[in-house]
Amino acid sequence: MFFACAPVEPPAPAAPVDAGTVTARASAPDVEATPPTESAQALRSAWQATAPEPADGGGVTHATAPALLSAVDTTEDAGSALSLSLEPSLSQSTEALPGEEEPQVITESEVPVLELGPDGEPLIDADDDATATGTEALSQDLDGGSAVSNADGDEDAVAEAPLAEVDAGMEPYAIPYAPDAGSLRVRRSIAVRSEPRQDSPSLGTVAQDMRVKWQGAMRGPDCDTWVQLQPRGWVCERYLEQNFREPRVRPLPRVEEGALTPGVYARVVGHRVRAYPSLALARKRRQGVLLKGSVTVKLLGQVKVGRRTFWRTSDGQYFEARVLREHRPSDFSGLDAEALVSLPMPFGWAQSRTAPRTDVVVRKAPDAKAERETTLPPRTLVSVKELSPNGQWVRIAEDHWVARDDLHVAWSLASPSIVEPGARWLDVDLEAQTLIAYEGDRPVYATLISSGKPGTDTPEGLFRIWVKFAEADMTGSMGNASYRVATVPWTMFFEGDFALHTAYWHDRFGEPVSHGCINLAPRDARALYAWTTPEVPTGWSMVHAMPDDPGTWVRIRGQAHEAPKKRRKGAPVVAAVRDL
């Protein structure tokens, strides 16, 4: 797949967007009363009328996605997309992911030490192993729902079995489990079918080692016993086993209390770096696979051998500690419904487009030569009161003016006509680099995003989320260099391989820096993943949108704005503005 974007328990998946943490940062001085709706509309009209003209040829409008017809019909292009493969190569690239912050040396205390077994290899906790292998089935349902083969080929045998008539031989069946069996353990990550037959559409994937409830069984043409799980879907009995303990399902991905992401991530640095399939081979530096391009991995644990430290990754590879640098996820988060009530729209985040990490200057009048009143730290929330006649300055309080390009404004807008009254939908403003979640016409979450940078456009249009992954491995390219990003959490695909997802490798939200996907800070991605549809049953690592559980509408509009750059001699260079 073309990687269009770079790339304690979670809150209850019950819908509230309020699961997001409010980060109000600093407040603007002398906040006034909210202007009436008519004034807000007039301000919006003035804002649009004074918007800069788009550059010639700057925009790629993709075809609008139709209402979701069938998940299996729209998945072919994204099929083999979501797997991180290690390729032998003599060509190395140190180019970073788009928008990537400088990785830090890993603090060893943050990653658990793995205990060694009798064979000298690390012992992996069953739950950790389930998490590590939970993405094995990620690609299985993107190619029309065919399952991944297991070691003994059982799944292939099922898939190749001749299918009888749809209704032939299907009848209610007494479940062959002991009466006191408390649950069924899922032996491996497996696709959950919409009907008790192998060729029926996949609803999603239930993760390995979850202990699930069941509600019925059926004999089928290609499985001795199909078991109906709760809350929905069918799995062949051969991938389940009775368990006398109570059911246990956990939200995925698993996140430790107080953590931002489900694990520690690191970028591989240096030239001619190799990944080893076992600790023994890593110690001897034998049979390593030479990595190609930029690679980011998820770390499960560390092993110390003498003075050397090795890290085990989520895909079972081993690296020497000296070749890894840790990514530090952003702690930024948007505003939930409660916070939005106390900060009526329109409002904005004060953040310069030319120097996003510097304070924003506030002046006493709408003029660059006016006296400076104060400065605001980046991402300070401010009210939007008035627009200057020339459209270049915004009044945020009495005698407090900020340059228009130093604000990312969130506007309250009506829902598209195709969205049912009261339904949930997302509005993404590429020019402002903002995302607002709505229930009908009521905004319930607002945050900053990072969309595609020039040349890697985020598609404009109206789409629906068609598949959601707890974690997804992603691959892509930058010119002649490739890159691979491991286990991107809370990923929601809305158009082909374009997705809303966590970006744990940077803190440049408010800037267009991605390869086309919509990057979100971890807290924002986690809250929106729980709030959007299709709903992900607890214990499932992936879910498809279906006719009875369609995906949330996503409207993407506007034009991403790239700040003009200056030559060293001081002569301004007007950068081409692209529709990102």
Beta strands, then each sheet from edge to edge (+ up, - down):
strand 1: 171-172
strand 2: 183-186
strand 3: 190-193
strand 4: 202-206
strand 5: 211-212
strand 6: 214-219
strand 7: 226-229
strand 8: 234-236
strand 9: 240-243
strand 10: 264-268
strand 11: 274-275
strand 12: 289-290
strand 13: 294-305
strand 14: 308-313
strand 15: 318-320
strand 16: 324-326
strand 17: 335-336
strand 18: 347-350
strand 19: 360-363
strand 20: 372-376
strand 21: 380-383
strand 22: 386-387
strand 23: 393-397
strand 24: 400-403
strand 25: 407-410
strand 26: 424-429
strand 27: 434-439
strand 28: 442-448
strand 29: 461-464
strand 30: 467-478
strand 31: 481-495
strand 32: 498-502
strand 33: 518-520
strand 34: 540-544
strand 35: 553-557
strand 36: 565-566
strand 37: 572-573
sheet 1: 1+ 6- 7+ 8-
sheet 2: 5+ 2- 9+
sheet 3: 3+ 4- 34+ 30- 31+ 13+ 10- 16+
sheet 4: 3+ 4- 34+ 30- 31+ 32- 33-
sheet 5: 3+ 4- 34+ 30- 31+ 13+ 14- 15+
sheet 6: 11+ 12-
sheet 7: 17+ 28- 27+ 26- 35- 29+
sheet 8: 21+ 18- 25+
sheet 9: 19+ 20-
sheet 10: 22+ 23- 24+
sheet 11: 36+ 37-
end
